[in-house]
Amino acid sequence: MTDSNKNKYDAIIVGGGHNGLVCAAYLAKAGKKVIVLEANSQVGGGAVTSELCYGKRISYCAHFLNQLNTHVLKELNLAAHGLKFAARDLSTVSLDRDGDHLILTKNSAKGGGITKEEAVAYKNFMMLIHDYAKTLGFLMDSPPIDIFNPDWDDKLAALKLGWKLRVGLGAEKMSELLRMIGMNIRDVLNDEFENNKLKGALSFDAVLGTHTGPYSPGNFLNFLYRYAAGDSGALNIPEGGMGAVSNAIASSATASGAEVRTDARVRTINVENCAVSGVTLENGEIINSSMVISNANTKTTVFDLVGTRHFEADFVLRMTNYRMRGAAAKLHIALHALPDFKGLSKEDLANRLLIAPDQEDVERAFNHVKYGETSPSPMMEISIPSLVDKSLADNGHVLSATVQYAPYALKGGWTEEAKAAFLETCIDRIAEYAPDIREQIEHAEILTPKDLEDRFGMVGGNWHHGELTLDQMLMLRPVPEASRYALPLDGLYICGAGAHPGGGVMGAAGRNAAKAILKGEVK
């Protein structure tokens, strides 16, 4: 091979997050010469497992695997590449200070003052949600329908969608879906239930990872999204933490011929004659290709890596207005021993734990974020994965929590003092349910939305790389002219969470982008 060909690839993928790795795997399977360039020392982006303190490791951003695309799982043969599960189909336990905890599965509810009638209502409601989710899942499994210049595949997809809505759901369910799709989760739940604990837990699922509260318009759709991806939202913990998922995808990609490089930060995406020509790394190395696929945040891609001078002004304006406010923090605690949660056994604690007593409490917590404040009573999703995966802790345990809410732009800034104060607030909140937790703490840290931006490139601290709202979904994500993974610059594509169908550890955006790219080459 000549020197001129050594750094020439069919495709360069910027960023080794899970979507970038998925895209690389599919392109490599199709015979393309692909290289993935990851800035950090390990692949995975937000799906990584890192050391918390000596002898203890934790999933640093995402901590449950509940949305992995089933096609990705099977087509990339991730099991053969090392993906195993430490626990599957976990229940959700909504915590109660007095020990009367609410326990939810996909189709059952018990405890928490739930009556027999409401347990039946919950089962019926979740059956309806899963029916809706199947229809929405169909849309997630392929590039969004091009309603502006449809080809035959788009027309066929539209016909299939119409069939699923009208025949698959039936007229009554379809009408109900159309009624609910733009509603807020509070109104939906108030129509269905009276139990406050149940409404609190379900409303939390609609706002998790978003800059919305239960009263915010349209976030019932966020609730549906949770169940539309993967195995109907089943809660799983991968053995070895979330980094094991990324490592399995990377293994599949390299087995198909893709090259994956770490510690290879891209400084610029190069443009010549109105088309991409490759990338320049921070060390000055130039890698050439007529196709660059960015797994980085879309705003980072447009504004920092390429530069606005290469795009039309209207596109730049729309990307400027593309919203990506984050409102979640990440709490990590190393424990000498398990704290005592009243009324919960060790087996119970291995499930997903929620602090979301009432949807009004969730809304009040959100109110503080609107004004750049932290909530004195934040909501939380908690996991103690070391209960099911001994590889994460040589001794003791690790606790991981997504904290809803925390502002990206805190009044006065996220100083060390402000972070320490919020960390204490979060620990105090858990102590309401496990009073002895402070006695067991070996080490604790909090990652604010600003930390998530700095560490994982999540602009605004938003792990979806753009808010999931009706005007930023499907063929409008991130903006209409970039909704099918091609940006308006020849040879430049996106494959990350900022593209359809959005964030979460799905891999769907990476798979869809690869499909769209390969289809475009066939035309």
C-alpha positions in Angstrom: 0.0 0.0 0.0 1.4 3.4 -0.9 1.6 6.2 1.7 -1.1 8.1 -0.1 -3.5 5.3 0.4 -2.7 4.5 4.1 -4.8 7.4 5.4 -7.6 7.1 2.8 -10.9 5.5 3.9 -14.3 5.0 2.5 -15.7 6.6 5.6 -14.4 8.3 8.7 -16.6 8.2 11.8 -16.0 11.1 14.3 -16.6 9.8 17.8 -16.6 6.3 19.2 -19.9 6.5 21.1 -22.2 3.5 20.7 -24.0 4.9 17.7 -20.7 5.6 15.9 -19.6 2.1 16.6 -22.9 0.6 15.4 -22.7 2.7 12.2 -19.1 1.5 11.6 -20.1 -2.1 12.2 -22.8 -2.0 9.5 -20.7 -0.1 7.0 -17.8 -2.5 7.5 -20.1 -5.5 7.1 -21.1 -4.0 3.7 -17.4 -4.0 2.7 -16.5 -0.4 3.4 -13.1 0.6 4.7 -14.0 2.5 7.9 -12.1 4.2 10.7 -13.6 5.3 14.0 -11.8 8.2 15.8 -12.5 8.5 19.5 -11.1 11.4 21.5 -11.0 9.6 24.8 -9.0 6.6 25.9 -12.0 4.2 25.8 -14.9 3.9 23.4 -18.5 4.3 24.3 -19.2 8.0 24.9 -21.9 8.0 27.6 -22.0 4.2 27.7 -18.8 3.6 29.6 -17.6 1.9 32.8 -14.9 3.7 34.7 -13.2 3.5 38.1 -15.0 5.4 40.8 -12.4 4.7 43.5 -9.9 1.9 44.2 -11.6 -1.5 43.7 -14.9 0.0 42.5 -16.2 0.7 39.0 -19.4 2.3 37.8 -21.4 3.1 34.6 -20.5 6.7 34.4 -23.5 8.1 32.5 -26.2 5.6 31.3 -26.7 2.9 33.9 -29.6 0.8 32.7 -29.9 -0.9 29.4 -33.5 -0.6 28.5 -33.6 0.6 24.9 -31.0 -1.3 22.9 -32.4 -1.9 19.4 -33.2 -5.6 19.0 -31.9 -5.6 15.4 -28.6 -4.2 16.5 -28.4 -6.9 19.2 -29.0 -9.7 16.8 -27.5 -8.4 13.5 -24.2 -7.5 15.1 -24.2 -10.7 17.2 -23.3 -8.9 20.4 -23.7 -12.0 22.5 -20.8 -13.6 20.5 -18.8 -10.5 21.1 -19.0 -10.7 24.9 -22.3 -9.0 25.9 -23.9 -10.7 28.9 -26.5 -9.6 31.3 -26.1 -9.5 35.1 -29.8 -8.9 35.5 -32.8 -8.7 33.2 -36.4 -7.4 33.4 -35.9 -5.6 36.6 -38.9 -4.2 38.5 -39.3 -0.5 39.5 -39.6 0.2 43.2 -41.0 3.6 44.0 -39.7 4.3 47.5 -41.8 5.3 50.5 -40.3 6.7 53.7 -42.5 4.4 55.8 -41.7 1.3 53.9 -44.9 1.0 51.9 -43.1 0.9 48.6 -44.8 0.7 45.2 -43.5 -2.2 43.0 -44.1 -2.0 39.3 -43.5 -4.5 36.5 -44.5 -4.2 32.8 -48.0 -5.3 33.7 -48.5 -5.4 37.4 -48.6 -3.0 40.4 -48.6 -3.8 44.1 -47.9 -2.1 47.4 -48.0 1.6 47.8 -51.7 1.7 48.7 -52.7 0.4 45.2 -56.2 -1.0 45.2 -57.2 -4.1 43.2 -59.2 -1.8 40.9 -56.1 0.4 40.2 -53.9 -2.6 39.7 -56.3 -3.7 37.0 -56.4 -0.2 35.6 -52.5 -0.1 35.5 -52.4 -3.4 33.7 -54.8 -2.2 31.1 -53.1 1.1 30.7 -49.7 -0.6 30.2 -51.2 -3.0 27.6 -52.4 0.1 25.7 -49.0 1.8 26.0 -47.2 -1.3 24.7 -49.6 -1.4 21.7 -48.8 2.3 21.0 -45.1 1.6 21.5 -45.1 -1.1 18.9 -46.4 1.4 16.3 -43.8 4.0 17.4 -41.1 1.4 17.4 -41.7 0.8 13.7 -40.8 4.4 13.1 -37.6 4.1 15.1 -36.3 1.1 13.2 -35.7 3.0 9.9 -34.8 6.5 8.7 -37.7 8.9 9.0 -40.1 9.1 6.1 -39.2 11.8 3.6 -42.5 13.6 3.3 -41.0 16.3 1.1 -39.4 14.2 -1.7 -40.7 10.6 -1.0 -39.3 7.7 -3.0 -41.0 4.3 -3.3 -39.5 3.1 0.0 -40.9 6.2 1.8 -44.4 5.7 0.2 -44.3 2.0 1.3 -43.3 3.0 4.8 -46.1 5.5 5.0 -48.6 2.8 3.9 -47.2 0.4 6.5 -47.6 3.1 9.2 -51.2 3.8 8.1 -51.9 0.1 8.2 -50.4 -0.3 11.7 -52.4 2.7 13.0 -55.8 1.9 11.4 -55.8 -1.9 11.3 -53.1 -2.8 13.9 -54.5 -0.5 16.6 -58.1 -0.2 15.4 -60.1 2.9 15.1 -60.8 3.4 18.8 -57.1 3.0 19.9 -55.9 5.1 17.0 -58.3 7.9 18.0 -57.1 7.7 21.6 -53.5 7.8 20.5 -54.1 10.9 18.4 -55.9 12.5 21.3 -53.1 11.8 23.8 -50.0 12.3 21.6 -49.7 16.1 22.3 -50.8 15.9 26.0 -48.7 16.3 29.1 -48.2 13.2 31.2 -50.0 14.8 34.2 -53.3 15.1 32.4 -53.0 11.6 31.0 -52.3 10.0 34.4 -55.0 12.0 36.1 -57.5 10.6 33.6 -56.4 7.1 34.5 -55.4 6.9 38.2 -55.9 8.3 41.6 -52.9 6.8 43.5 -50.3 9.6 43.9 -47.4 7.2 44.2 -48.3 5.5 40.9 -48.7 8.8 39.1 -45.4 10.1 40.5 -43.5 7.0 39.3 -45.0 7.1 35.8 -44.6 10.9 35.4 -40.9 10.5 36.3 -40.5 8.2 33.3 -41.9 10.9 31.0 -39.5 13.6 32.2 -36.3 11.6 32.8 -33.4 13.2 30.9 -35.6 16.0 29.7 -36.0 19.7 30.4 -39.7 19.2 31.2 -42.0 18.6 34.1 -45.3 16.7 34.3 -47.2 19.8 33.3 -45.1 20.4 30.2 -47.0 20.0 26.9 -46.3 17.0 24.7 -44.2 14.9 27.1 -46.6 12.0 27.0 -44.7 11.2 23.8 -41.5 11.0 25.9 -43.2 8.4 28.0 -44.1 6.4 24.9 -40.5 6.6 23.6 -39.3 4.8 26.7 -41.3 1.7 25.7 -41.0 2.0 21.9 -37.3 1.2 21.8 -35.6 -2.1 22.4 -37.5 -4.8 24.2 -40.5 -2.7 25.2 -38.4 -0.8 27.8 -37.3 -3.9 29.7 -34.8 -2.9 32.4 -31.5 -4.7 32.2 -28.0 -4.5 33.7 -25.2 -5.6 31.5 -22.4 -7.6 33.1 -19.4 -5.3 33.4 -21.5 -2.1 33.3 -22.6 -0.1 30.3 -19.0 -0.1 28.9 -19.5 -3.8 28.2 -22.2 -2.9 25.6 -19.9 -0.5 23.8 -17.0 -2.9 23.9 -19.2 -5.6 22.4 -20.3 -3.3 19.6 -16.6 -2.3 19.0 -15.6 -5.9 18.9 -18.3 -6.6 16.3 -17.2 -3.6 14.2 -13.5 -4.6 14.2 -14.4 -8.2 13.4 -16.0 -6.9 10.3 -13.0 -5.0 9.3 -13.5 -1.5 10.9 -10.5 0.2 12.5 -11.1 1.8 15.9 -8.7 4.4 17.3 -8.8 5.9 20.8 -7.0 9.0 22.0 -7.6 10.4 18.5 -9.4 13.7 18.9 -10.6 15.4 15.7 -9.8 19.1 15.5 -11.5 19.9 12.2 -13.6 18.2 9.5 -11.8 19.4 6.3 -13.7 20.8 3.3 -12.5 21.3 -0.2 -14.6 22.5 -3.2 -17.8 22.4 -1.2 -17.4 18.8 -0.1 -15.7 17.1 2.9 -12.2 15.7 2.2 -11.4 14.1 5.6 -10.4 15.3 9.1 -7.4 16.7 10.9 -6.6 15.4 14.4 -5.3 17.5 17.2 -1.8 16.1 16.7 -1.9 17.5 13.1 -2.4 14.1 11.4 -4.7 14.3 8.3 -6.9 11.4 7.4 -8.6 11.5 4.0 -12.1 10.4 3.0 -14.9 11.8 0.8 -17.3 10.7 3.6 -17.3 11.9 7.2 -20.0 10.6 9.6 -20.2 12.5 12.8 -21.3 10.8 16.0 -20.5 14.0 17.9 -23.2 16.4 19.0 -24.7 18.0 15.8 -24.1 21.6 17.0 -20.5 20.7 17.7 -20.2 19.2 14.2 -21.7 22.2 12.5 -20.2 25.1 14.5 -16.9 23.7 15.8 -15.7 20.9 13.5 -16.8 22.2 10.1 -17.6 25.9 10.6 -20.7 27.9 9.7 -19.1 29.4 6.6 -19.6 26.1 4.8 -23.4 26.1 5.3 -26.4 28.3 4.1 -27.5 31.0 6.5 -31.0 29.5 7.0 -29.6 26.1 8.1 -27.2 27.8 10.5 -30.1 29.8 12.0 -32.2 26.7 12.5 -29.2 24.8 14.1 -28.6 27.8 16.3 -32.2 27.5 17.6 -32.1 23.8 18.0 -32.7 23.2 21.7 -30.6 21.0 23.9 -31.1 22.0 27.5 -30.1 19.3 30.0 -31.6 19.1 33.5 -30.2 15.9 34.9 -27.1 15.2 37.1 -25.4 11.9 37.8 -24.6 10.8 41.4 -22.0 8.1 42.2 -21.4 6.6 45.7 -19.0 4.0 46.8 -20.4 2.1 49.8 -18.6 0.1 52.5 -21.9 -1.8 52.9 -25.5 -1.6 51.9 -27.6 1.0 53.6 -30.8 -0.1 55.2 -33.9 0.9 53.2 -36.9 0.2 55.4 -39.1 -2.6 54.1 -36.7 -3.7 51.3 -34.7 -6.9 51.2 -31.3 -7.2 49.5 -33.1 -8.8 46.5 -35.5 -5.8 46.3 -32.6 -3.3 46.3 -31.2 -5.0 43.1 -34.1 -3.4 41.2 -34.6 0.1 39.8 -35.4 2.4 42.7 -37.2 5.7 42.3 -37.6 8.8 44.5 -40.7 10.4 42.9 -43.5 10.4 45.5 -46.0 12.3 43.6 -46.2 14.0 40.2 -46.7 17.4 42.0 -43.4 16.8 43.8 -41.8 16.1 40.4 -43.2 19.4 39.0 -42.0 21.4 42.1 -38.5 20.0 41.6 -38.6 21.1 37.9 -39.7 24.6 38.9 -36.3 25.3 40.5 -34.5 24.5 37.3 -36.5 27.0 35.3 -34.8 29.7 37.4 -31.3 28.3 37.5 -31.6 26.7 41.0 -31.2 23.3 42.4 -34.1 21.6 44.0 -34.0 21.0 47.8 -35.9 17.8 47.1 -34.6 16.3 43.8 -36.2 13.2 42.2 -33.9 10.2 41.5 -33.5 7.0 39.6 -31.2 4.7 41.6 -29.3 1.6 40.8 -27.0 -0.6 43.0 -25.6 -2.7 40.2 -22.9 -4.4 42.4 -25.8 -6.4 43.9 -26.0 -8.4 40.7 -22.6 -7.8 39.2 -19.7 -8.6 41.6 -17.1 -7.4 39.0 -18.0 -3.8 39.8 -16.9 -3.9 43.4 -14.1 -5.9 45.0 -15.8 -5.3 48.3 -18.8 -3.2 49.4 -21.1 -1.8 46.8 -21.5 1.1 44.3 -24.7 3.2 43.9 -25.5 5.1 40.8 -28.3 7.7 40.5 -29.7 10.0 37.8 -30.8 13.1 39.6 -33.7 15.0 38.2 -33.4 18.0 38.2 -30.2 20.1 38.1 -29.7 23.2 35.9 -27.1 23.5 33.3 -26.6 27.1 34.1 -26.7 27.4 37.9 -27.1 30.9 39.3 -23.6 31.9 40.4 -22.1 29.0 38.4 -21.2 25.4 39.3 -18.4 26.3 41.7 -16.8 23.6 43.8 -18.8 24.9 46.7 -22.0 24.7 44.7 -21.3 21.2 43.6 -20.4 20.1 47.2 -23.7 21.6 48.5 -25.7 19.9 45.8 -24.0 16.6 46.5 -25.0 16.9 50.2 -28.6 17.7 49.1 -28.7 14.5 47.1 -27.2 12.4 49.9 -29.7 13.9 52.3 -32.5 13.0 49.9 -31.5 9.3 49.8 -31.1 9.4 53.6 -34.8 10.1 53.9 -35.3 6.5 52.8 -32.0 5.0 54.0 -31.1 6.9 57.2 -27.8 5.1 57.7 -26.4 5.8 54.3 -23.8 8.4 55.4 -22.2 5.8 57.7 -21.6 3.6 54.7 -20.1 6.1 52.3 -16.5 5.6 51.2 -16.6 8.1 48.3 -19.2 10.2 46.6 -19.3 12.5 43.6 -21.8 14.5 41.5 -21.6 15.2 37.8 -23.6 18.3 36.9 -25.1 18.9 33.4 -22.0 21.1 32.7 -19.7 18.2 33.8 -21.6 15.9 31.4 -21.0 18.4 28.6 -17.3 18.7 29.4 -16.7 14.9 29.9 -19.0 13.4 27.2 -19.5 16.2 24.7 -23.2 16.4 25.6 -23.9 20.1 24.7 -26.1 21.7 27.4 -25.8 18.5 29.4 -28.5 16.9 27.3 -27.9 13.2 26.7 -30.3 13.2 23.7 -28.0 15.7 21.8 -31.2 17.7 21.4 -34.5 17.9 23.3 -37.1 15.3 22.3 -40.1 17.4 21.6 -42.7 17.2 18.8 -40.9 19.9 16.8 -37.5 18.1 17.1 -38.6 14.5 16.4 -38.9 12.2 13.3 -38.5 14.1 10.0 -37.8 17.3 12.0 -34.8 16.0 13.8 -32.5 17.8 14.1 -33.9 20.1 11.4 -35.8 19.1 8.3 -33.0 19.4 5.8 -30.8 17.1 7.9 -33.4 14.6 9.1 -32.2 11.7 6.9 -28.6 11.8 8.4 -27.1 13.8 5.5 -26.1 17.4 6.4 -26.3 20.0 3.6 -22.6 19.6 2.7 -21.5 16.9 0.3 -20.2 13.8 2.0 -21.1 14.9 5.6 -23.5 12.8 7.7 -24.6 12.4 11.3 -25.3 9.2 13.2 -25.6 10.2 16.8 -28.3 10.9 19.3 -29.0 14.2 17.7 -30.4 12.3 14.7 -33.6 10.3 14.6 -34.7 8.6 16.8 -32.8 10.3 19.5 -30.7 9.4 22.6 -30.5 6.6 25.1 -28.4 3.5 24.4 -30.4 2.3 21.4 -27.9 2.1 18.5 -30.9 2.8 16.3 -29.5 6.1 15.0 -26.2 4.5 14.0 -28.0 1.6 12.3 -30.4 3.9 10.5 -27.6 6.2 9.4 -25.7 3.3 7.9 -28.8 2.1 6.1 -29.5 5.5 4.7 -25.9 5.9 3.5 -25.7 2.5 1.9 -29.1 3.1 0.2 -27.9 6.4 -1.1 -24.9 4.7 -2.8 -27.2 2.1 -4.5 -29.4 4.7 -6.0 
